[in-house]
Amino acid sequence: PDMSLFRDHVLHYPEAISSQSQSELHTQLHRLLWDSDDMSAIDVQVVGVDRRTGSTGRRSVKRKARPLAGGLSECRTAKKYPVEASPFKLADNSAEVFKSQEELDEALEGLKSRDEKLAELIDAYSPPHFLLGEAGEPFEYLCRSLIEHQISTKSAQTICNKFILRFSAKETQFPTPSQVCKGTDDELKAAGLSARKMSYIQDLARKFDSGEIETEMLMNTGNNDCHKILTQVKGIGTWIVDMFLLFCLKRQDVLPLADLGVRRGFQKFFNLPALPQPEQMLHLAKNWEPYRSVGTWYMWRMAASSIQ
């Protein structure tokens, strides 16, 4: 069998993903991730996949955590070990987006015709309108994501405003990568950034400023390749990239395998005895392709609902 390693993000989300507001949900997702107290555990397992039958076998492996490049970085109880990007296929390597409300409506109708139970959720909850419209600014989105790390919404907003005003006279004019690269450590520290966050943001700015990462490149790069590119930045792991693909680039086929809210939604939706593992989620969501972002939205709704 083809043996692969994966690391399961052991997170704990309070039962707080209940807001119907998409922007509030996004803020909650960031805070729940960074405020988690259960990120110290990394469960490493060996999964054997039989290519002929598709069946899997699993055995646990006790392995000492080690520093890994490109993962979620240094959460409060994570013993300073970032979480490695999963080698499993995180999403189809396309860059497709919904170009209109009509396209989203067609996707919803298609999913309803394929999955009767999902149809109940689609009828019960508002559609994922956040997938429509123009893509956001990648550097700003990723920079704000790093700033929000482990702090309250109010503190994050205060620091973001101070950070912006270090480089611009207007709070609405986010600094460019070049401006951030020219900023001194003292200037960044004065905005309220810790030394660790400064290093993350400086690394992100350097990669954008040097052309190693380009906005246009990200806009036109497939989901898997975006993961490979962005997880090379300090402090950015698979969860942040998934949220970036969903909320900034508005990709239509993203399935965040590391998100506990989504995993809880899967457990309830498919009536599973335990939280699903990545390869199981990929199998169960196969019928939702190429609209797994829509399925993701409704798994968040399922996780927060009383629907059984």
Contacts in CASP RR format, 6 or more apart in sequence:
PFRMAT RR
TARGET T0000
AUTHOR 0000-0000-0000
METHOD contacts of the structure
MODEL  1
PDMSLFRDHVLHYPEAISSQSQSELHTQLHRLLWDSDDMSAIDVQVVGVD
RRTGSTGRRSVKRKARPLAGGLSECRTAKKYPVEASPFKLADNSAEVFKS
QEELDEALEGLKSRDEKLAELIDAYSPPHFLLGEAGEPFEYLCRSLIEHQ
ISTKSAQTICNKFILRFSAKETQFPTPSQVCKGTDDELKAAGLSARKMSY
IQDLARKFDSGEIETEMLMNTGNNDCHKILTQVKGIGTWIVDMFLLFCLK
RQDVLPLADLGVRRGFQKFFNLPALPQPEQMLHLAKNWEPYRSVGTWYMW
RMAASSIQ
1 48 0 8 1.000
1 49 0 8 1.000
1 50 0 8 1.000
1 51 0 8 1.000
2 48 0 8 1.000
2 49 0 8 1.000
2 51 0 8 1.000
3 46 0 8 1.000
3 47 0 8 1.000
3 48 0 8 1.000
3 49 0 8 1.000
4 46 0 8 1.000
4 47 0 8 1.000
4 48 0 8 1.000
4 49 0 8 1.000
4 87 0 8 1.000
4 88 0 8 1.000
5 44 0 8 1.000
5 45 0 8 1.000
5 46 0 8 1.000
5 47 0 8 1.000
5 87 0 8 1.000
6 44 0 8 1.000
6 45 0 8 1.000
6 47 0 8 1.000
6 86 0 8 1.000
6 87 0 8 1.000
6 88 0 8 1.000
6 277 0 8 1.000
6 278 0 8 1.000
6 279 0 8 1.000
7 42 0 8 1.000
7 43 0 8 1.000
7 44 0 8 1.000
7 83 0 8 1.000
7 84 0 8 1.000
7 86 0 8 1.000
8 42 0 8 1.000
8 43 0 8 1.000
8 45 0 8 1.000
8 277 0 8 1.000
8 278 0 8 1.000
9 39 0 8 1.000
9 42 0 8 1.000
9 72 0 8 1.000
9 83 0 8 1.000
9 239 0 8 1.000
9 258 0 8 1.000
9 260 0 8 1.000
10 38 0 8 1.000
10 39 0 8 1.000
10 41 0 8 1.000
10 42 0 8 1.000
10 43 0 8 1.000
11 32 0 8 1.000
11 33 0 8 1.000
11 36 0 8 1.000
11 38 0 8 1.000
11 39 0 8 1.000
11 260 0 8 1.000
12 36 0 8 1.000
12 37 0 8 1.000
12 38 0 8 1.000
12 260 0 8 1.000
13 32 0 8 1.000
13 36 0 8 1.000
13 260 0 8 1.000
13 261 0 8 1.000
13 264 0 8 1.000
14 32 0 8 1.000
15 304 0 8 1.000
16 28 0 8 1.000
16 32 0 8 1.000
17 25 0 8 1.000
17 28 0 8 1.000
17 29 0 8 1.000
17 32 0 8 1.000
17 261 0 8 1.000
17 300 0 8 1.000
17 303 0 8 1.000
17 304 0 8 1.000
18 304 0 8 1.000
19 25 0 8 1.000
19 28 0 8 1.000
20 125 0 8 1.000
20 126 0 8 1.000
22 128 0 8 1.000
22 129 0 8 1.000
22 130 0 8 1.000
25 300 0 8 1.000
26 130 0 8 1.000
26 243 0 8 1.000
26 247 0 8 1.000
27 153 0 8 1.000
29 243 0 8 1.000
29 259 0 8 1.000
30 145 0 8 1.000
30 148 0 8 1.000
30 243 0 8 1.000
31 148 0 8 1.000
31 152 0 8 1.000
31 153 0 8 1.000
33 72 0 8 1.000
33 239 0 8 1.000
34 75 0 8 1.000
34 148 0 8 1.000
34 149 0 8 1.000
34 150 0 8 1.000
34 151 0 8 1.000
35 150 0 8 1.000
36 75 0 8 1.000
37 76 0 8 1.000
37 77 0 8 1.000
38 77 0 8 1.000
39 72 0 8 1.000
39 75 0 8 1.000
39 76 0 8 1.000
39 77 0 8 1.000
39 78 0 8 1.000
39 83 0 8 1.000
40 77 0 8 1.000
40 78 0 8 1.000
40 79 0 8 1.000
42 65 0 8 1.000
42 81 0 8 1.000
42 83 0 8 1.000
43 60 0 8 1.000
44 60 0 8 1.000
44 61 0 8 1.000
44 62 0 8 1.000
44 63 0 8 1.000
45 58 0 8 1.000
45 59 0 8 1.000
45 60 0 8 1.000
45 61 0 8 1.000
45 277 0 8 1.000
46 58 0 8 1.000
46 59 0 8 1.000
46 61 0 8 1.000
47 56 0 8 1.000
47 57 0 8 1.000
47 58 0 8 1.000
47 277 0 8 1.000
47 279 0 8 1.000
48 56 0 8 1.000
48 57 0 8 1.000
48 58 0 8 1.000
49 55 0 8 1.000
49 56 0 8 1.000
49 57 0 8 1.000
49 279 0 8 1.000
50 56 0 8 1.000
56 279 0 8 1.000
58 277 0 8 1.000
65 79 0 8 1.000
65 81 0 8 1.000
66 81 0 8 1.000
67 80 0 8 1.000
67 81 0 8 1.000
67 82 0 8 1.000
68 81 0 8 1.000
68 82 0 8 1.000
68 83 0 8 1.000
68 84 0 8 1.000
69 82 0 8 1.000
69 231 0 8 1.000
69 232 0 8 1.000
70 82 0 8 1.000
70 84 0 8 1.000
70 85 0 8 1.000
70 231 0 8 1.000
70 232 0 8 1.000
70 233 0 8 1.000
70 234 0 8 1.000
70 235 0 8 1.000
70 236 0 8 1.000
70 237 0 8 1.000
71 82 0 8 1.000
71 83 0 8 1.000
71 84 0 8 1.000
71 85 0 8 1.000
71 231 0 8 1.000
71 235 0 8 1.000
71 236 0 8 1.000
71 237 0 8 1.000
71 238 0 8 1.000
72 78 0 8 1.000
72 82 0 8 1.000
72 83 0 8 1.000
72 235 0 8 1.000
72 236 0 8 1.000
72 237 0 8 1.000
72 238 0 8 1.000
72 239 0 8 1.000
72 240 0 8 1.000
73 82 0 8 1.000
73 196 0 8 1.000
73 200 0 8 1.000
73 234 0 8 1.000
73 235 0 8 1.000
73 236 0 8 1.000
73 237 0 8 1.000
74 80 0 8 1.000
74 82 0 8 1.000
74 196 0 8 1.000
74 235 0 8 1.000
75 150 0 8 1.000
76 150 0 8 1.000
82 235 0 8 1.000
82 237 0 8 1.000
83 237 0 8 1.000
83 238 0 8 1.000
83 258 0 8 1.000
85 227 0 8 1.000
85 228 0 8 1.000
85 231 0 8 1.000
85 237 0 8 1.000
85 238 0 8 1.000
86 238 0 8 1.000
86 257 0 8 1.000
86 258 0 8 1.000
86 278 0 8 1.000
88 257 0 8 1.000
88 278 0 8 1.000
88 279 0 8 1.000
88 282 0 8 1.000
89 224 0 8 1.000
89 282 0 8 1.000
90 223 0 8 1.000
90 224 0 8 1.000
90 227 0 8 1.000
90 238 0 8 1.000
90 242 0 8 1.000
90 254 0 8 1.000
90 255 0 8 1.000
90 256 0 8 1.000
90 257 0 8 1.000
91 223 0 8 1.000
91 224 0 8 1.000
91 242 0 8 1.000
91 245 0 8 1.000
91 251 0 8 1.000
91 253 0 8 1.000
91 254 0 8 1.000
91 255 0 8 1.000
91 292 0 8 1.000
92 223 0 8 1.000
92 224 0 8 1.000
92 253 0 8 1.000
92 289 0 8 1.000
92 290 0 8 1.000
92 292 0 8 1.000
93 222 0 8 1.000
93 223 0 8 1.000
93 224 0 8 1.000
93 225 0 8 1.000
94 222 0 8 1.000
94 223 0 8 1.000
94 251 0 8 1.000
94 253 0 8 1.000
94 290 0 8 1.000
95 219 0 8 1.000
95 220 0 8 1.000
95 221 0 8 1.000
95 222 0 8 1.000
95 223 0 8 1.000
95 249 0 8 1.000
95 251 0 8 1.000
96 251 0 8 1.000
96 252 0 8 1.000
96 253 0 8 1.000
96 290 0 8 1.000
97 131 0 8 1.000
97 135 0 8 1.000
97 249 0 8 1.000
97 250 0 8 1.000
97 251 0 8 1.000
97 252 0 8 1.000
98 104 0 8 1.000
98 107 0 8 1.000
98 131 0 8 1.000
98 132 0 8 1.000
98 250 0 8 1.000
98 252 0 8 1.000
100 132 0 8 1.000
101 132 0 8 1.000
104 127 0 8 1.000
104 128 0 8 1.000
104 129 0 8 1.000
104 131 0 8 1.000
104 132 0 8 1.000
104 294 0 8 1.000
105 127 0 8 1.000
107 252 0 8 1.000
107 291 0 8 1.000
107 294 0 8 1.000
108 122 0 8 1.000
108 127 0 8 1.000
108 294 0 8 1.000
111 118 0 8 1.000
111 119 0 8 1.000
111 122 0 8 1.000
111 288 0 8 1.000
111 291 0 8 1.000
111 294 0 8 1.000
111 295 0 8 1.000
112 118 0 8 1.000
112 119 0 8 1.000
112 122 0 8 1.000
112 123 0 8 1.000
113 119 0 8 1.000
114 287 0 8 1.000
114 288 0 8 1.000
115 287 0 8 1.000
115 288 0 8 1.000
117 269 0 8 1.000
118 269 0 8 1.000
118 288 0 8 1.000
118 295 0 8 1.000
118 298 0 8 1.000
120 307 0 8 1.000
121 269 0 8 1.000
121 298 0 8 1.000
121 301 0 8 1.000
121 302 0 8 1.000
121 307 0 8 1.000
122 298 0 8 1.000
124 301 0 8 1.000
124 305 0 8 1.000
124 307 0 8 1.000
125 298 0 8 1.000
125 301 0 8 1.000
127 294 0 8 1.000
127 297 0 8 1.000
128 293 0 8 1.000
128 294 0 8 1.000
128 297 0 8 1.000
130 246 0 8 1.000
130 247 0 8 1.000
130 250 0 8 1.000
131 246 0 8 1.000
131 250 0 8 1.000
131 252 0 8 1.000
131 293 0 8 1.000
131 294 0 8 1.000
131 297 0 8 1.000
132 250 0 8 1.000
133 250 0 8 1.000
135 219 0 8 1.000
135 248 0 8 1.000
135 249 0 8 1.000
135 250 0 8 1.000
136 248 0 8 1.000
136 249 0 8 1.000
137 174 0 8 1.000
137 215 0 8 1.000
137 248 0 8 1.000
138 215 0 8 1.000
138 218 0 8 1.000
138 219 0 8 1.000
138 244 0 8 1.000
138 248 0 8 1.000
138 249 0 8 1.000
139 174 0 8 1.000
139 176 0 8 1.000
139 177 0 8 1.000
139 204 0 8 1.000
139 205 0 8 1.000
139 208 0 8 1.000
139 215 0 8 1.000
140 174 0 8 1.000
141 244 0 8 1.000
141 247 0 8 1.000
141 248 0 8 1.000
142 204 0 8 1.000
142 230 0 8 1.000
142 233 0 8 1.000
142 236 0 8 1.000
142 240 0 8 1.000
142 244 0 8 1.000
142 248 0 8 1.000
143 174 0 8 1.000
143 180 0 8 1.000
143 201 0 8 1.000
143 204 0 8 1.000
143 205 0 8 1.000
144 156 0 8 1.000
144 160 0 8 1.000
145 236 0 8 1.000
145 240 0 8 1.000
145 243 0 8 1.000
145 244 0 8 1.000
146 197 0 8 1.000
146 200 0 8 1.000
146 201 0 8 1.000
146 204 0 8 1.000
146 235 0 8 1.000
146 236 0 8 1.000
147 156 0 8 1.000
147 159 0 8 1.000
147 160 0 8 1.000
147 163 0 8 1.000
147 193 0 8 1.000
147 197 0 8 1.000
147 201 0 8 1.000
148 156 0 8 1.000
149 197 0 8 1.000
149 200 0 8 1.000
149 235 0 8 1.000
151 159 0 8 1.000
159 191 0 8 1.000
159 192 0 8 1.000
159 193 0 8 1.000
161 171 0 8 1.000
162 190 0 8 1.000
162 191 0 8 1.000
162 192 0 8 1.000
163 175 0 8 1.000
163 188 0 8 1.000
163 191 0 8 1.000
163 192 0 8 1.000
163 193 0 8 1.000
164 170 0 8 1.000
164 171 0 8 1.000
164 173 0 8 1.000
164 174 0 8 1.000
164 175 0 8 1.000
165 171 0 8 1.000
166 175 0 8 1.000
166 183 0 8 1.000
166 187 0 8 1.000
166 188 0 8 1.000
166 190 0 8 1.000
166 191 0 8 1.000
167 175 0 8 1.000
167 176 0 8 1.000
167 179 0 8 1.000
167 180 0 8 1.000
167 183 0 8 1.000
168 174 0 8 1.000
168 175 0 8 1.000
177 204 0 8 1.000
177 205 0 8 1.000
177 206 0 8 1.000
177 208 0 8 1.000
177 209 0 8 1.000
178 205 0 8 1.000
178 209 0 8 1.000
180 201 0 8 1.000
180 202 0 8 1.000
180 205 0 8 1.000
180 209 0 8 1.000
181 202 0 8 1.000
181 205 0 8 1.000
181 206 0 8 1.000
181 209 0 8 1.000
185 198 0 8 1.000
188 198 0 8 1.000
188 201 0 8 1.000
188 202 0 8 1.000
189 195 0 8 1.000
189 198 0 8 1.000
193 201 0 8 1.000
199 234 0 8 1.000
200 233 0 8 1.000
200 234 0 8 1.000
200 235 0 8 1.000
200 236 0 8 1.000
203 233 0 8 1.000
203 234 0 8 1.000
204 233 0 8 1.000
204 234 0 8 1.000
204 236 0 8 1.000
206 212 0 8 1.000
207 213 0 8 1.000
207 232 0 8 1.000
207 233 0 8 1.000
208 214 0 8 1.000
208 215 0 8 1.000
213 229 0 8 1.000
213 230 0 8 1.000
213 233 0 8 1.000
217 229 0 8 1.000
218 226 0 8 1.000
218 229 0 8 1.000
218 230 0 8 1.000
218 249 0 8 1.000
219 249 0 8 1.000
221 229 0 8 1.000
223 245 0 8 1.000
223 251 0 8 1.000
223 253 0 8 1.000
223 254 0 8 1.000
226 241 0 8 1.000
226 244 0 8 1.000
226 245 0 8 1.000
226 249 0 8 1.000
227 238 0 8 1.000
227 241 0 8 1.000
230 236 0 8 1.000
230 237 0 8 1.000
230 240 0 8 1.000
230 241 0 8 1.000
230 244 0 8 1.000
231 237 0 8 1.000
231 238 0 8 1.000
231 241 0 8 1.000
238 256 0 8 1.000
238 257 0 8 1.000
238 258 0 8 1.000
239 256 0 8 1.000
239 258 0 8 1.000
239 259 0 8 1.000
242 254 0 8 1.000
242 256 0 8 1.000
242 258 0 8 1.000
242 259 0 8 1.000
243 256 0 8 1.000
245 251 0 8 1.000
245 254 0 8 1.000
246 254 0 8 1.000
246 256 0 8 1.000
246 293 0 8 1.000
246 296 0 8 1.000
251 293 0 8 1.000
252 290 0 8 1.000
252 291 0 8 1.000
252 292 0 8 1.000
252 293 0 8 1.000
252 294 0 8 1.000
253 289 0 8 1.000
253 290 0 8 1.000
253 291 0 8 1.000
253 292 0 8 1.000
253 293 0 8 1.000
254 292 0 8 1.000
254 293 0 8 1.000
254 296 0 8 1.000
255 262 0 8 1.000
255 281 0 8 1.000
255 282 0 8 1.000
255 285 0 8 1.000
255 292 0 8 1.000
255 293 0 8 1.000
255 295 0 8 1.000
255 296 0 8 1.000
256 262 0 8 1.000
256 296 0 8 1.000
257 278 0 8 1.000
257 281 0 8 1.000
257 282 0 8 1.000
258 278 0 8 1.000
259 296 0 8 1.000
260 275 0 8 1.000
261 299 0 8 1.000
261 300 0 8 1.000
261 303 0 8 1.000
262 281 0 8 1.000
262 296 0 8 1.000
262 299 0 8 1.000
262 300 0 8 1.000
262 303 0 8 1.000
263 275 0 8 1.000
263 276 0 8 1.000
263 281 0 8 1.000
264 275 0 8 1.000
264 303 0 8 1.000
265 299 0 8 1.000
265 300 0 8 1.000
265 302 0 8 1.000
265 303 0 8 1.000
266 272 0 8 1.000
266 275 0 8 1.000
266 276 0 8 1.000
266 281 0 8 1.000
266 284 0 8 1.000
266 285 0 8 1.000
266 299 0 8 1.000
267 274 0 8 1.000
267 275 0 8 1.000
267 276 0 8 1.000
268 302 0 8 1.000
268 303 0 8 1.000
268 307 0 8 1.000
268 308 0 8 1.000
269 299 0 8 1.000
269 302 0 8 1.000
270 276 0 8 1.000
270 284 0 8 1.000
276 284 0 8 1.000
285 292 0 8 1.000
285 295 0 8 1.000
288 294 0 8 1.000
288 295 0 8 1.000
END
